Amino acid sequence: MTEDAYGALRASAALWAGTSVLITNQRGQVLIQRVTYRPTRLLTGGAVDKGEAPAQGAAPN
């Protein structure tokens, strides 16, 4: 699925849900990710689809 098709699919949903994961190292530094669709950086995580548990949305693909 292309990024545009996925974006259109997600935009058609009436309710959006997601999950974030706070990952730190031994020094307390927080892992953040750079994404192409926002100018700011985000905590890691992902979208949660209907019937999907938050842990599944947070798991790596």
N, C-alpha and C positions, 0 to 999 in steps of 0.2 A: 504494500500500500504506500502510495506517495505521501509526502508530508502534507501537501495540499488536501488530498483526499481524507487523510486522518484528521486534519484540522476541521474540515467541513463536517465530518462525522461527529467529532467531539462538540462542535458548536451547535449541532442539532439537538443535543441532549438537554432536557429540561433541568436536570440537577447535575452538578459537577461535584465530585468528591475526590479527595486525594489524601495522601499520607506523606509525612516528612520523617526523616530519620536523623537524629543527632548523633554523629560519629565523632569521637575525639581520640586523640592519641594520648600517650602517657604524660605529655606536657600540658594537656588541656586544650590544645589547639583544635578548632572545629573544622571539619571537612566541609567545603562548600563547592558547588559546581558552577561553571560558566555555561550558560545556554545561549543559543542563537536568537531566541525569540523574546528576550528581555535584556534591558541594559544593565540590570543588577545581577548579582550572583545569588544562588539559592541553596538551601539545605537540600541534601539528596532526598529522593523519594519518587513518587509516581502517582499516576491517576488510578482510581479504583473504579472498575466497571461494575455494573449491576450484578449483585450476587457474589462479588469478590470480597474476600476478607482484607482488612487493611494490611495485614502482614504480606499478602500476595502483591499488593500495590507497591510495597516498600522493597520487595525482593529484587535482586538484579535479574535481568533478562538472560 
